[in-house]
Amino acid sequence: MLRLEQIKLPVEHEDVDIRKAILKRLKIPASNLIDYRVIKRSIDARKHNQIRFIYSVDVEVKEESSLLSRYASNHQIRKISEWSYREVVSASQNLPDSNTLRPVVVGAGPCGYFAALLLAQMGLRPLLLERGQEIKDRTCQTFGFWKGKCSFNPESNVQFGEGGAGTFSDGKLYSQKTDPKRYGRKVLEELVRSGASSEILTLARPHIGTFKLATVVRGMRARILELGGEIRFNTRVDDVLLESHERSSNSRKQYQIVGLKLQDGTEISSRHVVFAVGHSARDSFLMLEKKGVLLQPKLFSIGFRVEHPQLLIDKARWGSMAGHPKLGPAEYKLVYHSRSGRCVYSFCMCPGGLVVGSTSEKDCVVTNGMSQHSRNERNANSALVVNLLPIDFQKFERWSGDPMAGIALQRSLEKKAFLLGGGEIFCTCAEA
Ligand SMILES: Cc1cc2nc3c(=O)[nH]c(=O)nc-3n(C[C@H](O)[C@H](O)[C@H](O)COP(=O)(O)OP(=O)(O)OC[C@H]3O[C@@H](n4cnc5c(N)ncnc54)[C@H](O)[C@@H]3O)c2cc1C
């Protein structure tokens, strides 16, 4: 298999032109091209009068080794190895009979759902516990809250519930991490198997969009259940049950998790628990800290959302080609490095989307962006954020390096924003 990079085609091109470009690049007759697959498609809009689509393709050809030696010095033509993921064990090969061996996953966000899916694929029949509602009820609840028709539910909202925090989002699926083991590809393939469009496998900056995401989330749930997993919604984990062991070498105690305590007092036994509670489960972080679990603070960025007409961005990026259906709504990314060591940058830009209220706590304001798959709302939005430094947290620390200081800082800003926004507007929806 050969990987060909940087195949450039004008905006107005057909699929057959990709094939022609491959033959031209390799200088081979059509009969020598067995098959090809588009791996990535991006847009080069640096010159408005010369916008191009750029393709990376994997091709299967006859006489591959002679082509490889002919193009040995060409970095845009290289051999790639075939790969596949280790395949699923069938559900009938379930390993754990005893409940204490059955793995439990806490949280049905992307992390929890993928952990549960992989455990289920290994035949381990995971039990997944989620504090929020299943996606249909959660969607009614969240959209009802945005429209002022439902009261705020601290257990099931834009952050909490089946699908996790990104369910009502733009569904952007790219990251800047290098991925030599192709875990990202595995994630994309599983999303397609759960109902996402196969275009996410090729676009350089794929996204799913809010309502399609809900379908994908239902698809993942069905696959976990089919493989023998179990999912309980409206089930909050409030405590971890630990067993202590004396370590003979230094007489320090070691702890083993043996179970979980739920909101209603029920206890569940398990010695294998994945905590996938996301970044907003502040009560769960506090509970873990009180139990002596080591928590480490992580620096993050903070800012606000800006909105502007999508047409403005399209014209700035695509020039006279703005509005061309093949280009779709344009995106942008801005970065400014100041001499003070701070960096201000745009983040999570949502073309043709909406700014939405995203708090999971009463009397706070948090904003985020979302869009549908079509990205056809009038406005674009993005977050403008600045990186925080340890000095920003000092006022909120109980002791040096306090892992909860970042949360105290977030909360203080969220509460101020709530008051500045008039407070009582959100109060009408907040009964909890
Ligand atoms: C509006 C919005 C738009 C976003 N857009 C994007 C985007 O386009 N692309 C992108 O990559 N990221 C986006 N994000 C960020 C993304 O959603 C998160 O990075 C991601 O959801 C983190 O996944 P997670 O599984 O770790 O945690 P979460 O998604 O936060 O899931 C954690 C789950 O655990 C549950 N839980 C918490 N505590 C307990 C408990 N004690 N017991 C039981 N269950 C519990 C919660 O209810 C939740 O469902 C967006 C976020 C928001 C809010």
The ligand as an SDF file (V2000), in Angstrom:
LIG
                    3D

 53 58  0  0  0  0  0  0  0  0999 V2000
  -21.5270   22.6750   24.5400 C   0  0  0  0  0  0  0  0  0  0  0  0
  -20.1990   21.9150   24.4470 C   0  0  0  0  0  0  0  0  0  0  0  0
  -19.5850   21.7840   23.2050 C   0  0  0  0  0  0  0  0  0  0  0  0
  -18.4090   21.0470   23.0600 C   0  0  0  0  0  0  0  0  0  0  0  0
  -17.9120   20.8480   21.8120 N   0  0  0  0  0  0  0  0  0  0  0  0
  -16.8790   20.0050   21.6240 C   0  0  0  0  0  0  0  0  0  0  0  0
  -16.4600   19.6540   20.3120 C   0  0  0  0  0  0  0  0  0  0  0  0
  -17.0360   20.0770   19.3120 O   0  0  0  0  0  0  0  0  0  0  0  0
  -15.3880   18.8180   20.1940 N   0  0  0  0  0  0  0  0  0  0  0  0
  -14.7270   18.3230   21.2980 C   0  0  0  0  0  0  0  0  0  0  0  0
  -13.7620   17.5530   21.1380 O   0  0  0  0  0  0  0  0  0  0  0  0
  -15.1170   18.6390   22.5440 N   0  0  0  0  0  0  0  0  0  0  0  0
  -16.1790   19.4540   22.7380 C   0  0  0  0  0  0  0  0  0  0  0  0
  -16.5890   19.7450   24.0060 N   0  0  0  0  0  0  0  0  0  0  0  0
  -15.8070   19.1960   25.1200 C   0  0  0  0  0  0  0  0  0  0  0  0
  -16.1640   17.7190   25.3100 C   0  0  0  0  0  0  0  0  0  0  0  0
  -17.5260   17.6160   25.4660 O   0  0  0  0  0  0  0  0  0  0  0  0
  -15.4550   17.0980   26.5080 C   0  0  0  0  0  0  0  0  0  0  0  0
  -14.0760   17.2490   26.3600 O   0  0  0  0  0  0  0  0  0  0  0  0
  -15.8210   15.6240   26.6270 C   0  0  0  0  0  0  0  0  0  0  0  0
  -17.2060   15.4820   26.7520 O   0  0  0  0  0  0  0  0  0  0  0  0
  -15.1150   14.9760   27.8120 C   0  0  0  0  0  0  0  0  0  0  0  0
  -15.5040   13.6170   27.8380 O   0  0  0  0  0  0  0  0  0  0  0  0
  -15.5590   12.7510   29.1670 P   0  0  0  0  0  0  0  0  0  0  0  0
  -16.2080   11.4660   28.8310 O   0  0  0  0  0  0  0  0  0  0  0  0
  -14.2220   12.7670   29.7910 O   0  0  0  0  0  0  0  0  0  0  0  0
  -16.4830   13.5850   30.1870 O   0  0  0  0  0  0  0  0  0  0  0  0
  -17.9860   14.0840   30.0610 P   0  0  0  0  0  0  0  0  0  0  0  0
  -18.3950   14.2010   28.6530 O   0  0  0  0  0  0  0  0  0  0  0  0
  -18.0820   15.2750   30.9370 O   0  0  0  0  0  0  0  0  0  0  0  0
  -18.8260   12.8830   30.6770 O   0  0  0  0  0  0  0  0  0  0  0  0
  -18.8210   12.5760   32.0330 C   0  0  0  0  0  0  0  0  0  0  0  0
  -20.1340   11.8960   32.3620 C   0  0  0  0  0  0  0  0  0  0  0  0
  -20.0470   11.4190   33.6980 O   0  0  0  0  0  0  0  0  0  0  0  0
  -21.2800   11.6210   34.3550 C   0  0  0  0  0  0  0  0  0  0  0  0
  -21.0100   11.6990   35.7910 N   0  0  0  0  0  0  0  0  0  0  0  0
  -20.3110   12.6600   36.4530 C   0  0  0  0  0  0  0  0  0  0  0  0
  -20.2390   12.3690   37.7590 N   0  0  0  0  0  0  0  0  0  0  0  0
  -20.8990   11.2030   37.9470 C   0  0  0  0  0  0  0  0  0  0  0  0
  -21.1710   10.4120   39.0920 C   0  0  0  0  0  0  0  0  0  0  0  0
  -20.7240   10.7540   40.3030 N   0  0  0  0  0  0  0  0  0  0  0  0
  -21.9290    9.2860   38.9260 N   0  0  0  0  0  0  0  0  0  0  0  0
  -22.3850    8.9310   37.6900 C   0  0  0  0  0  0  0  0  0  0  0  0
  -22.1490    9.6560   36.5730 N   0  0  0  0  0  0  0  0  0  0  0  0
  -21.4030   10.7700   36.6890 C   0  0  0  0  0  0  0  0  0  0  0  0
  -21.7900   12.9300   33.7760 C   0  0  0  0  0  0  0  0  0  0  0  0
  -23.1850   13.0310   33.9060 O   0  0  0  0  0  0  0  0  0  0  0  0
  -21.3260   12.8420   32.3190 C   0  0  0  0  0  0  0  0  0  0  0  0
  -22.3200   12.3110   31.4830 O   0  0  0  0  0  0  0  0  0  0  0  0
  -17.7620   20.4810   24.1860 C   0  0  0  0  0  0  0  0  0  0  0  0
  -18.3490   20.6500   25.4580 C   0  0  0  0  0  0  0  0  0  0  0  0
  -19.5520   21.3440   25.5900 C   0  0  0  0  0  0  0  0  0  0  0  0
  -20.1640   21.5100   26.9640 C   0  0  0  0  0  0  0  0  0  0  0  0
  1  2  1  0
  2  3  1  0
  2 52  2  0
  3  4  2  0
  4  5  1  0
  4 50  1  0
  5  6  2  0
  6  7  1  0
  6 13  1  0
  7  8  2  0
  7  9  1  0
  9 10  1  0
 10 11  2  0
 10 12  1  0
 12 13  2  0
 13 14  1  0
 14 15  1  0
 14 50  1  0
 15 16  1  0
 16 17  1  0
 16 18  1  0
 18 19  1  0
 18 20  1  0
 20 21  1  0
 20 22  1  0
 22 23  1  0
 23 24  1  0
 24 25  2  0
 24 26  1  0
 24 27  1  0
 27 28  1  0
 28 29  2  0
 28 30  1  0
 28 31  1  0
 31 32  1  0
 32 33  1  0
 33 34  1  0
 33 48  1  0
 34 35  1  0
 35 36  1  0
 35 46  1  0
 36 37  1  0
 36 45  1  0
 37 38  2  0
 38 39  1  0
 39 40  1  0
 39 45  2  0
 40 41  1  0
 40 42  2  0
 42 43  1  0
 43 44  2  0
 44 45  1  0
 46 47  1  0
 46 48  1  0
 48 49  1  0
 50 51  2  0
 51 52  1  0
 52 53  1  0
M  END
$$$$
